[in-house]
């Protein structure tokens, strides 16, 4: 039982120890319940380590784990290095230097965020595979030549790097904008060249931001299912899927998920560590600093580099998608697509509402009871963004199936009630995307100071009408952003949807998975175009917010 | 199949209807069908079956039976044969001319229920053989 801080303050009476135990308030209970929702799947999955099934373990250990560990190790290392190098160099160029096209590149380089990595993946394979247009043309011109295969470790790393570098770019650019230039000026006044100044001053100062961005990208990498599935590059997420739907062993799936969680928690801890080390010190942000003017070859190299990344990460994939989609749109766009669209939209909208409401509740509870308990509760409740969808699918399904069996055993229902419903899917979405909804709402919640409440009360507005007439209007922007972000994330979401959708609930993302798993790139392009269009919305939101 | 035609590899395993559909679209591709395990001592080629059934708790049993009857009717089976290039399940319907030209072959008589029972073992075997 928790005592609220106020009871401690009131408790002491002269000369006597008085303990007052209060029931936790409704707000505290709500927040704790939300955190439990997040912790439950983690606990369920980890508990499979305690009740191991040795027959499955021996099979996994002998034939799967060595490969999974090697694949995951190289993927994390490669993508980590890739996004760090590309993200930081682009951020430095657009934040501190001046070269042709810098202004346009500084927002355009965020565009690859709009394309799900699994879409970039199948476009890359479709274009560069043995029977793709590039190699076919090369064979026609020069006869038989050997290309390195795109379906390789290098191929997956390249595609994921192109899809995920914007995380590092966005965060590192902010760091360079707020401190890099000033630090560089100091370095230059001490006689360091810009290059030396970058490595000895700006880069070390921005390190917490860069590491934070890389950790976010690595969480996405560990969580990724669609990209590695297209490449047939086995990692834990695809192994979980296979264990559940090919070996029909939820136990094996859960055991694999428990191992993946261990990796994720390591990355999560590293990310949380770096967060505490980020300090913004704004030193005269609005004074216009002189940029480093790149001239001649160096200027064109900078432009060329930005253009190359943008072309590979956005322009070429989108062009190819549109070409493929236009090939099949007439014969393939039939009544089924109404279903895919409707399911994607309905799920995304419902999840957005749910996550928005729960995030609001969580944020409001921490406001009502500011203290360590609720701060920690909010922290725990929002770690879902680090939990891979494949893990959540297993972690939510197992307790729901258990509950179903209890209900049947108790004779309350005849057949499984919850397993085949939308409940598993929506719960998993909620846990996964609660943080996405929470952060914009919470940052606006902080702006509603207690003096706002006092002012309102002095005008006779209190209680529920305070919430309805003052708080909610002040939170509107945050709520809208939260809903929009969750909406788009759910539309693109693949593993949870694929593993826990009720019969007949195929979405656009599921269609992409099915068409790519039979290698039919042009028919996969049609639903992918819709996903990219949806994905553009939050990126535009982001660039507009940044240009303010 | 496109990769075989382009020379990346020599053989591939596919469902016959994919081959039929591709050859209907591009009849000049240098591809031919091969039926494995045809010797008298051997088990015959594996046949995939698309089955259908009705669950015990189905809400619309009468309609479902009607639908299944329609699916096995000559009209529906002709669609499967002509559009999808599949072997019709209804014996009164003839396969497409292109499909018929592949000739007769020895079928593996194994009950597909058995295949379902053995799936887990099969997947483990694939892991062991490092099949991807």
Boltz contact constraints between the chains, C-beta under 6 A:
constraints:
  - contact:
      token1: [A, 59]
      token2: [B, 124]
      max_distance: 6.0
  - contact:
      token1: [A, 63]
      token2: [B, 127]
      max_distance: 6.0
  - contact:
      token1: [A, 63]
      token2: [B, 128]
      max_distance: 6.0
  - contact:
      token1: [A, 130]
      token2: [B, 3]
      max_distance: 6.0
  - contact:
      token1: [A, 130]
      token2: [B, 8]
      max_distance: 6.0
  - contact:
      token1: [A, 131]
      token2: [B, 2]
      max_distance: 6.0
  - contact:
      token1: [A, 131]
      token2: [B, 3]
      max_distance: 6.0
  - contact:
      token1: [A, 131]
      token2: [B, 6]
      max_distance: 6.0
  - contact:
      token1: [A, 232]
      token2: [B, 132]
      max_distance: 6.0
  - contact:
      token1: [A, 246]
      token2: [B, 123]
      max_distance: 6.0
  - contact:
      token1: [A, 247]
      token2: [B, 120]
      max_distance: 6.0
  - contact:
      token1: [A, 247]
      token2: [B, 123]
      max_distance: 6.0
